[in-house]
């Protein structure tokens, strides 16, 4: 024990049961000072032992928490604004516990918060704050806590354990055993009469906050770099968290949310979670769930994990947010994985780090990290090496300007990493021949990241305000001259992250983009899905280079009727789909000067259903099939050099053709397209 206790003349063993505390095999019973010693110690700025009356700390005193400080039944501890409590790095023997029937009043304010921390603020150095109440829990009445052996739980759902206002707690999460650790703040069956407002938990080795049943609610919650779960709940907790900001900048954490056991439908309003290191955002075990509104997730590899195969309907999301599977439970390799991306869950952020100016933290997100939703006009700096860490959203009314020579390295985070320009937003990519803009993953390997998506207000056969297959973005309207900005001299590498068995991101996706948008000098290299895909709209593109897209080099659907001029497609990897894929209704898009070269055979042009187009200046080399009218559409749908496609059926096939003429035009000269080779 500490030297302080060697000086105590009368030390007694206090039976833990008298204070409703029991110790397991992992926590040997400590020597605890008697009541008078506890008060004397508090007067001297030392916290240790069991408080059995009412006591108010002095904000001008810095307190040393040297052991277990327990607020016993019917006692109360008041901590005024500005009080600082420094915990010894004593692991599980150093914590503050408020027992069932006791109260704590933490009365910090925005200018003078209360601070509880170890000297170094390092994760796992002390136990944290535990509060036990008399509200209901599925663990039953007078349940025993997994930490400290504290007794909790009853029938009074409006029970009050006091209040917490403006508390910053740091360095918690001491390890009890291989299964249990202390959290930053643990709420055991705490009732709704307890007021918790403005709470920050930083650098915890376990959870930031955990709710074990109860009905308590929390507003204005700041959680930074907690090693396990930022917010954890179990045992039928059914309170509400309003306005929470969660950040992860250290790898190896568990989740932002973890719900477990029975679902009492807790509520979460206005939640922002940001990671610079990937990981999982929301995890629901067994049949747990909740209702979430105002959710913004940035930087996570997995948005939603229904760990035990629980129904996604247990998680009630606001309108327009959809859980899309990114693993296949029927595949033995992922049979026990229930991972989802949340389309539409990255654009409703209303909580930011700036909403917590009272929190003392060194956390900063470098301006070179691109993630989240921009506001106004954001202009990047070509002299800065940017990292695209997650979804980077340009909403309606905002503009993203990317100057010539800008290099952006996309994190290999799959579907969680992309740039999206929403309907009403604009992007201006101002690359030049000598200084193109390059957006690529570090290795440039297919499916490393999502790609660039632009949504416009032009017409599409999907109708007005259609929902995109990626991101859940809204697109489509009646303004065929709509202007989403311009994209000039852009190189994209390593795109095409897999969303599910049916959908992937493309290199460049153009959703109902209007003719006022300029697209020229674009290269898409090593994409796992399409190079460029048009979903309706009227936009045209010039000077497009697509190399080794695993699916289609150029794809269109939903009655796109723009023009593609000067395109060069190269296929040197076997197993790709096609050079062209047209689908659905034929709105007769135009293709001028198209060159496609394959060293691995394959199919050049494919038209599904009744799709078609007008092609002039076509050069095809090395394909096994020139033309595939996949659904037996008429050859007259495909006009080549001003006439119906002149083709004969491939022997033994029903829809595949060899072009007799119209495929030997002079190839597009790309010797001057040196910009396409720009890399990181």
C-alpha positions, 0 to 999 in steps of 0.5 A, spaced: 500 500 500 501 507 499 506 510 504 500 514 507 497 508 510 503 506 513 502 512 517 495 510 519 495 508 526 488 504 526 487 500 520 481 496 519 479 491 514 472 493 512 468 487 510 466 489 502 459 486 503 458 492 508 459 497 503 455 492 497 462 491 494 465 484 493 472 482 490 473 476 486 479 472 485 482 477 481 482 483 486 484 481 493 481 485 498 485 492 500 486 495 506 481 501 507 481 507 512 475 508 516 470 513 516 474 519 519 480 517 516 477 518 509 474 525 511 481 527 513 484 524 507 479 528 503 481 534 507 488 533 505 487 532 498 487 524 498 481 520 495 481 513 498 476 508 502 469 509 503 465 515 503 459 514 508 456 521 508 456 527 504 462 531 502 464 536 497 471 537 494 474 543 493 476 546 486 482 549 488 485 543 491 488 538 486 486 531 488 490 524 488 486 518 487 490 513 490 486 507 491 479 505 491 474 511 492 467 508 494 461 512 495 456 508 499 449 507 499 445 514 502 452 518 501 453 523 496 460 526 493 459 533 490 465 535 485 465 543 483 467 546 477 474 546 475 476 540 480 482 536 478 483 529 480 489 525 478 489 518 479 495 513 481 497 509 475 495 503 480 490 499 475 484 495 478 486 498 485 484 505 483 477 507 481 471 511 483 465 507 484 458 510 486 454 504 489 446 503 489 443 508 493 449 513 493 449 519 488 455 523 485 454 531 483 459 533 478 458 540 476 463 542 471 461 547 466 464 549 459 470 554 462 471 549 468 470 542 466 472 537 472 478 532 470 479 525 472 485 522 469 492 519 471 498 523 470 500 521 463 493 519 461 495 513 458 490 507 456 489 502 462 492 506 468 486 506 472 479 504 473 475 509 471 468 511 474 463 506 475 455 508 477 450 503 480 443 504 480 436 502 482 433 501 475 431 495 471 436 491 467 435 484 464 440 481 469 435 482 475 434 485 481 441 486 485 445 483 480 453 483 481 457 487 476 463 484 472 467 489 475 468 490 483 463 486 484 458 491 485 451 490 486 446 494 482 439 493 479 432 494 481 425 496 479 426 504 479 427 506 472 426 514 474 432 513 479 437 518 480 444 517 481 446 525 481 448 528 475 455 529 471 456 535 467 462 537 463 467 531 465 473 529 462 476 522 464 482 520 461 487 514 461 482 509 464 480 501 462 485 497 467 485 490 465 481 486 471 482 479 467 482 476 460 475 477 459 474 484 463 476 491 464 474 497 467 471 502 462 471 510 462 464 511 465 460 504 467 453 505 468 450 499 471 442 500 471 442 507 472 436 511 472 433 516 468 433 521 473 440 521 473 442 527 468 449 526 464 450 532 459 457 534 456 462 528 458 468 526 454 472 519 455 479 519 452 484 514 451 481 508 455 483 501 454 476 498 454 470 502 452 468 509 453 462 508 456 458 502 457 450 501 459 448 495 463 441 496 463 438 502 466 434 508 463 439 513 463 440 518 457 447 522 455 447 528 451 453 531 448 458 525 448 465 526 446 469 519 445 476 519 443 481 513 441 478 508 446 481 501 445 475 497 445 468 500 444 466 507 444 459 506 446 457 499 449 450 497 451 447 490 454 442 488 459 436 491 455 439 499 456 433 503 453 436 510 454 438 515 449 445 518 446 444 525 443 450 529 440 456 524 440 462 525 436 467 519 436 474 519 433 479 513 432 486 515 430 489 508 433 489 502 429 486 496 433 480 498 436 474 494 436 468 498 434 464 505 435 458 502 437 457 495 440 450 493 442 449 486 445 443 481 448 436 483 448 434 489 444 430 495 448 431 499 442 435 505 445 435 511 441 441 515 438 440 522 435 446 526 431 452 521 431 458 522 428 464 517 428 470 518 424 476 513 423 483 514 420 485 507 421 479 503 418 475 498 422 468 497 424 463 502 426 457 499 428 456 492 431 450 489 434 450 482 437 445 477 438 438 480 437 440 487 439 439 493 435 437 501 436 434 507 432 439 511 429 438 518 426 443 523 424 448 518 423 455 520 419 460 515 418 467 516 415 473 512 414 471 505 417 472 499 413 465 496 415 459 500 417 455 495 420 456 488 423 450 484 425 455 479 428 451 473 430 446 474 424 441 478 427 436 482 422 438 488 420 431 491 421 433 491 428 437 497 427 432 502 425 435 508 420 432 514 418 429 514 411 434 513 405 439 509 409 440 502 407 444 497 409 447 493 403 451 487 404 458 486 403 459 479 405 456 473 402 454 468 408 453 463 403 460 463 401 464 458 406 469 464 406 465 469 409 459 464 412 460 467 419 461 475 417 455 479 416 458 486 414 454 491 411 455 498 408 450 503 410 448 507 403 446 514 405 449 514 412 455 519 410 451 526 409 447 527 415 453 529 420 451 535 425 456 534 430 463 535 430 469 536 434 468 543 434 462 542 438 466 540 444 471 546 445 471 545 453 475 538 451 482 538 452 485 534 447 491 534 442 487 530 437 487 534 430 486 531 423 491 534 418 488 538 413 491 533 408 486 528 410 480 528 406 474 525 409 467 527 411 462 532 408 465 539 405 461 546 406 462 552 401 467 551 396 474 547 398 480 548 394 485 543 395 493 545 394 497 541 389 503 542 393 500 538 399 500 530 398 493 528 400 490 522 403 483 520 401 481 516 408 474 515 407 467 518 403 469 525 401 462 528 400 460 534 396 453 536 397 448 540 394 451 548 394 458 546 395 464 545 390 470 542 390 476 545 386 482 540 385 488 544 381 493 541 376 498 537 379 494 534 385 496 527 388 491 524 392 492 517 395 486 513 397 486 508 403 485 501 401 479 501 405 474 498 399 467 501 399 468 506 405 473 510 400 470 514 395 469 521 392 462 523 391 459 529 388 451 530 390 446 532 386 446 540 386 454 540 388 460 541 383 467 539 382 472 542 378 478 538 376 483 542 373 489 538 371 493 539 365 497 535 360 503 536 363 500 536 370 494 531 371 490 530 377 492 523 380 487 519 385 490 512 386 491 507 392 498 506 394 499 500 390 494 501 384 490 495 385 483 493 383 478 494 388 482 498 393 477 504 393 471 506 390 472 511 385 469 518 383 461 519 383 458 525 380 450 525 381 446 530 376 439 533 375 439 531 368 433 526 365 434 518 366 429 513 365 430 511 372 426 517 374 426 524 378 430 523 384 432 516 383 437 512 388 443 510 386 446 503 386 452 505 390 452 510 396 444 511 396 445 517 392 439 521 389 440 523 382 436 525 376 431 530 374 429 534 368 435 539 367 438 536 361 443 542 361 445 541 368 452 543 370 456 539 375 462 542 374 468 539 369 473 534 370 480 535 366 486 531 365 484 526 371 487 519 372 484 514 377 487 507 379 485 501 383 478 503 383 472 498 383 471 496 390 466 491 391 459 493 395 456 486 394 455 480 389 451 485 384 454 491 385 461 495 385 464 502 384 466 504 378 472 508 376 468 514 374 460 514 375 456 519 372 449 519 374 444 523 370 449 528 369 447 534 364 451 536 358 453 543 361 458 538 365 465 537 361 469 531 361 475 530 358 482 527 358 480 521 363 484 515 364 481 509 368 487 504 370 486 497 373 479 498 376 475 492 378 468 494 375 467 499 369 472 504 367 466 509 366 459 508 367 453 513 365 446 512 368 442 516 364 443 523 363 446 527 357 453 529 359 459 527 353 466 525 354 472 526 350 479 523 350 478 517 355 483 512 356 481 505 360 486 500 361 484 493 364 478 494 367 475 487 370 468 488 368 466 493 362 471 499 359 465 503 358 458 502 360 451 505 360 444 505 362 437 508 363 437 512 356 444 516 356 444 519 350 451 523 350 457 522 346 463 519 347 469 522 342 476 519 342 476 513 346 482 508 347 481 501 351 486 496 352 485 489 355 491 485 357 488 481 363 484 475 361 477 475 364 474 482 363 467 483 361 467 487 355 469 494 351 462 496 351 456 494 355 449 498 353 443 496 357 435 497 357 432 503 352 436 505 346 436 513 346 442 512 341 448 515 344 454 517 339 461 514 339 466 517 335 473 514 334 473 508 338 479 504 339 479 497 343 485 492 343 486 486 346 491 481 347 487 476 351 481 475 346 474 476 349 468 480 347 468 487 344 461 490 344 455 488 348 448 490 347 443 488 352 435 488 351 434 493 346 440 498 347 444 500 341 448 506 339 451 510 333 458 508 332 463 511 327 471 510 327 471 504 330 477 500 331 477 493 334 483 488 335 484 481 338 477 480 340 474 473 340 467 476 339 466 483 336 458 484 337 454 480 342 446 482 342 445 479 348 438 479 349 437 478 341 436 485 340 436 487 332 442 489 329 439 495 326 439 498 334 447 498 332 449 503 327 456 503 324 458 508 319 451 510 318 448 503 317 446 497 320 451 493 323 454 488 318 455 482 322 455 474 321 453 470 327 459 466 330 458 459 329 454 455 334 452 462 338 445 465 338 447 472 339 454 473 338 457 476 331 463 477 327 463 484 324 464 484 317 466 491 316 466 497 320 471 495 325 478 497 321 478 505 322 485 508 323 486 507 331 486 513 335 493 516 336 495 516 344 502 517 343 501 524 345 497 522 351 503 521 356 499 524 362 495 517 362 502 514 365 502 519 371 502 516 378 504 517 385 
